[in-house]
Amino acid sequence: MSDEFDFDKYWLRVFSMCLDDEVGEKTRDEILLGSDKFSSETDRNAVFQWTKEALAKLDSFVDEKTKKKIMTGCACQYPRARLQHLKKLYAETKDLILVHQKMQEEFENFLGETLKLEDKYKEEIIKRNMGQAGVLEEKKIIATKIPKSAFIKDWFEESVPVKKRAIYCHCPRIRGAMDNLDNELPMYHCYCGAGFYKGIWEEILQKPVEVEVLETVMNEGEVCKIAIILPENI
């Protein structure tokens, strides 16, 4: 990773700010103790173990709702500039189905034109309802993440569950330690990934949405599945 950007340090800064907002400086510092030494070069098992201990501390300070709020705030965000045409389309039409269809079309084009996936993998992803657009169900969208894009073929061909989950996971901080079955984190950790979808739909709709993690590879799931609960007044 370049000197200009270190994901681990960046993520820890965001985590620190989210903690500060919810628990204050003293508790934040207690939870973050030991993280100052981490960078993207740090052994992933060490990062995983620290994360497990930090979340155990967080468990003792706040309730489930607050933990989820903190982790949702740590999400990587989809570039807003690439959502403006969908935001405009919704503002002009108020047609959620149309916007969703457009997003799905763009995702399918991404699989073929950008990732250059073989048709059999592309078709399997679409059949499984994977991808950014997800499945629209009235006031809810069920989004199933695709495997980490560089390893989609590997994920489909791998048969060993613990290896399969390591290939699938998107999180740069912990995916390198996911090939160990003993490595588990509480499910609310993955609200970080759910926040990615929250950001997308709040930008498009210009209204707050809620997210719920339904399944994760961290917690014995085959995939990571998130529900995006849309506002009633759309």
MOMOJO-V439931 format. One record per backbone hydrogen bond with DSSP energy under -0.5 kcal/mol. NH is the residue of the N-H (numbers start at 1). CO is the residue of the C=O. Records with the same first field share a line. If there is no record, write none. Layout:
NH=CO + CO
This chain:
5=2
7=5
10=6
11=7
12=8
13=9
14=10
15=11
16=12
17=13
18=14
19=15
20=16
21=17
22=18 + 19
23=19
24=19 + 20
28=24
29=25
30=26
31=27
32=28
33=29 + 30
35=32
37=34
38=35
42=39
47=43
48=44
49=45
50=46
51=47
52=48
53=49
54=50
55=51
56=52
57=53
58=54
59=55
60=56 + 57
61=57 + 58
62=58
67=63
68=64
69=65
70=66
71=67
72=68
73=69
74=71
75=72
82=79
83=80
84=80 + 81
87=83
88=84
89=85
90=86
91=87
92=88
93=89
94=90
96=94
99=95
100=96
101=97
102=98
103=99
104=100
105=101
106=102
107=103
108=104
109=105
110=106
111=107
112=108
113=109
114=109 + 110
115=110
117=111
121=118
122=118
123=119
124=120
125=121
126=122
127=123
128=124
129=126
130=125
131=144
135=142
136=134
137=135 + 140
140=137
141=228
142=135
143=141 + 226
144=129
145=143 + 224
148=167 + 168
151=148
152=149
155=151
156=152
157=153
158=154
161=159
163=160
164=160
165=161
166=162
167=163
168=164
169=165
175=171
177=174
178=175
180=177
181=179
183=180
184=182
189=186
190=187
191=188
192=189
194=190
195=191
196=193
197=193 + 194
198=194
199=195
200=196
201=197
202=198
203=199
204=200
205=201
206=202
210=229
212=227
214=212 + 225
215=225
219=216
220=217
221=216
225=215 + 223
226=143
227=212
228=141 + 226
229=210 + 227
230=139 + 228
234=232
